[in-house]
Amino acid sequence: MKNIAAIIPAYNPQQSLITFVHQLLTTTITQIIVVDDGSDVKYKDIFEDLKQIDGCQVLQHNINIGKGGALKTAFTYIQEHRRMFRGVLTVGAHNQHTLQDIRLILTMTKVFSEGIVLGVRNFHSTDSTFFSYWGNRATTLLFELLYHRKLMDTQTGLRYISINELPWLIKVKGERYDYDTNMLITALKRKCPIFEVEIGQLRVKKNTIIQYDEIANAGTIITKMLMNYLKHRT
């Protein structure tokens, strides 16, 4: 059976990322691509340690260009080194996703082997704030209104993507967190299958800022979504 590669966009990650990579390699994932998206110099040792792990490849950007740009760098790398991969799994670098949730998505790829599989978060957890809950609700409702498809978590970073979808994903516009939404919009236009799998509760560390925030940018995401929609209507 062909393997699955995990992709981790990372900007100023914590030491725990090293442990997380080791944990991922205990699953059916056989290759991990970490993209250092222009992290500060003080995080250099973390990436050097990651390079020493068998099965972990580190790609580097000289400057920070954003989550979307980091994902496309990894997608291009996978395209150039296809080997025996049947798909990729995008995962957060800051403990947003539990190993249990990742294992669940990996298991579900045996059922949904084509297209895109979204890990849908539970926004009713104690970690979920008023703004994260209603931000998710607002983006979900607007997405359904504009594109006539109800997706419960358009900003989730835990996604399985079939290897067959990478060529067009590399060309999708957006270098930052708007890329997640643009990916889904383009997938619908291409009639690419999108599946949803419920995962665990939303995980947010108290009093910290998670890079590539998948929660707090609802206002900007909504604005971008409307602009993109109106642009293609004119």
C-alpha positions in Angstrom: 0.0 0.0 0.0 1.2 3.5 -0.8 2.2 5.7 2.1 1.0 9.0 3.6 3.3 11.9 4.2 2.6 14.5 6.9 3.2 18.2 6.3 3.8 20.6 9.1 4.1 24.3 8.4 6.2 25.7 11.3 6.9 29.3 12.4 8.8 29.8 15.6 7.8 26.3 17.0 8.2 25.1 20.5 10.6 22.3 21.6 7.5 20.0 21.8 7.4 19.8 18.0 10.4 17.4 18.2 8.4 15.0 20.4 5.4 15.4 18.2 7.3 14.4 15.1 8.5 11.2 16.9 4.9 10.5 17.8 3.7 10.9 14.3 6.3 8.4 13.1 4.7 5.8 15.4 1.5 5.9 13.2 1.2 4.8 9.6 2.9 8.0 8.4 6.3 7.2 6.9 7.6 10.6 5.9 7.3 14.1 7.6 8.0 17.3 5.8 8.4 20.3 8.2 8.5 23.7 6.5 10.5 26.3 8.5 8.6 29.4 7.3 11.3 32.0 8.1 11.5 31.3 11.9 13.7 33.5 14.1 17.3 32.5 14.6 16.7 31.4 18.2 14.6 28.4 16.9 17.4 27.1 14.7 18.4 24.3 17.1 14.9 22.9 17.0 15.0 22.6 13.2 18.6 21.1 13.4 17.3 18.4 15.8 14.4 17.7 13.4 16.8 17.1 10.6 18.5 14.4 12.6 15.2 12.3 12.8 14.9 9.5 10.2 11.9 10.1 8.1 11.8 13.9 8.7 12.7 16.4 6.0 13.1 20.1 6.8 12.4 22.6 4.1 13.3 26.3 4.7 12.1 29.7 3.7 14.4 32.6 4.2 11.5 34.9 5.2 8.1 34.2 6.6 5.6 34.0 3.8 2.6 32.4 5.5 0.9 29.1 6.0 -0.4 28.9 2.5 3.0 29.5 1.0 4.5 26.9 3.4 1.9 24.3 2.3 2.6 24.9 -1.3 6.3 24.5 -0.8 5.7 21.1 0.7 3.2 20.1 -2.0 5.8 21.0 -4.6 8.4 18.9 -2.8 6.0 15.9 -2.7 5.3 16.3 -6.4 9.0 16.2 -7.2 9.6 13.2 -4.9 6.3 11.3 -5.4 7.8 7.9 -4.5 5.0 5.8 -3.2 2.8 8.4 -1.5 -1.0 8.1 -2.0 -1.7 11.3 -0.1 -0.6 13.9 2.4 -1.8 14.9 5.8 -1.5 18.6 6.9 -1.0 19.0 10.6 -0.4 22.0 13.0 3.0 22.5 14.7 1.7 23.8 18.0 -0.2 20.8 19.4 -3.5 21.8 17.9 -4.2 18.2 16.9 -4.0 15.2 19.1 -2.4 11.9 18.1 -5.9 10.3 18.6 -7.4 12.7 16.1 -4.6 12.2 13.6 -5.0 8.4 13.9 -8.8 8.8 13.2 -8.2 10.7 10.0 -5.6 8.2 8.9 -8.1 5.4 9.5 -10.8 7.2 7.6 -8.5 7.6 4.5 -9.2 3.9 3.9 -12.8 4.8 3.4 -12.3 8.3 1.7 -9.2 7.7 -0.4 -9.8 10.4 -2.9 -10.3 14.2 -2.7 -10.0 16.1 0.6 -10.9 14.9 4.1 -11.4 17.6 6.8 -11.0 17.0 10.5 -13.9 19.0 11.9 -13.2 20.4 15.4 -15.7 20.6 18.2 -16.2 24.3 19.1 -18.2 23.5 22.2 -15.1 22.7 24.3 -14.1 24.7 27.3 -11.1 26.0 25.4 -13.4 27.6 22.8 -14.0 31.3 23.3 -17.1 33.3 22.4 -15.1 34.7 19.4 -13.8 31.4 18.2 -17.2 29.8 18.3 -19.1 32.6 16.5 -16.2 33.2 14.2 -16.4 29.6 13.0 -20.2 29.9 12.7 -20.0 33.0 10.7 -17.4 31.7 8.2 -19.4 28.4 7.9 -22.7 30.3 7.2 -21.1 32.7 4.7 -19.4 29.8 2.9 -22.7 28.0 2.5 -24.4 31.1 1.3 -21.9 31.9 -1.3 -20.9 28.4 -2.5 -24.0 26.3 -1.6 -22.1 23.7 0.4 -22.2 23.4 4.1 -18.8 22.7 5.6 -18.7 22.8 9.4 -15.0 23.9 9.8 -13.6 25.7 6.8 -10.4 26.7 8.6 -9.3 23.3 10.1 -5.6 22.6 9.6 -6.0 18.9 9.9 -6.6 17.7 6.4 -5.9 14.6 4.3 -5.4 15.3 0.6 -5.1 12.7 -2.1 -1.9 12.9 -4.1 -4.0 13.4 -7.3 -5.1 16.8 -6.0 -1.6 18.4 -5.5 -1.0 19.7 -9.0 -3.9 22.1 -8.9 -3.5 22.9 -5.2 0.0 24.3 -5.9 -1.7 26.9 -8.1 -4.4 28.0 -5.7 -4.0 31.7 -4.7 -3.3 32.7 -1.1 -0.1 32.6 0.8 -1.5 33.0 4.3 -4.4 31.6 6.2 -6.9 32.5 3.4 -5.3 29.6 1.5 -7.3 27.1 3.6 -10.6 28.6 2.4 -9.4 29.1 -1.2 -8.5 25.4 -1.3 -12.1 24.4 -0.5 -13.6 26.9 -3.0 -11.4 25.7 -5.8 -12.1 22.1 -4.8 -15.9 22.7 -5.2 -15.4 24.3 -8.6 -13.4 21.3 -9.7 -16.0 18.9 -8.3 -13.3 17.5 -6.0 -14.8 15.3 -3.3 -14.8 16.9 0.2 -15.5 14.7 3.2 -15.9 15.7 6.9 -14.8 13.7 9.9 -15.6 14.8 13.4 -12.5 15.0 15.6 -11.9 16.0 19.2 -12.4 19.3 21.0 -10.8 22.5 19.9 -7.4 22.8 21.5 -6.0 26.2 22.4 -3.3 26.9 24.9 -4.2 29.6 27.4 -2.4 32.9 27.2 -0.4 31.9 24.1 -0.5 33.0 20.5 -0.7 30.1 18.0 1.1 30.8 14.8 -1.0 30.3 11.6 -4.0 30.9 13.8 -7.0 28.9 12.5 -9.5 30.6 14.8 -9.0 34.3 15.5 -8.9 35.6 11.9 -12.6 35.1 11.1 -13.1 38.8 10.2 -10.2 38.8 7.7 -11.3 35.4 6.3 -14.9 36.7 5.8 -13.6 39.8 4.0 -11.3 37.8 1.7 -14.1 35.3 1.0 -16.5 38.1 0.0 -13.8 39.9 -2.1 -12.9 36.7 -4.0 -16.6 35.9 -4.6 -17.4 39.4 -5.9 -14.2 39.5 -8.0 -15.3 36.4 -9.9 -18.9 37.7 -10.3 -17.8 40.8 -12.1 
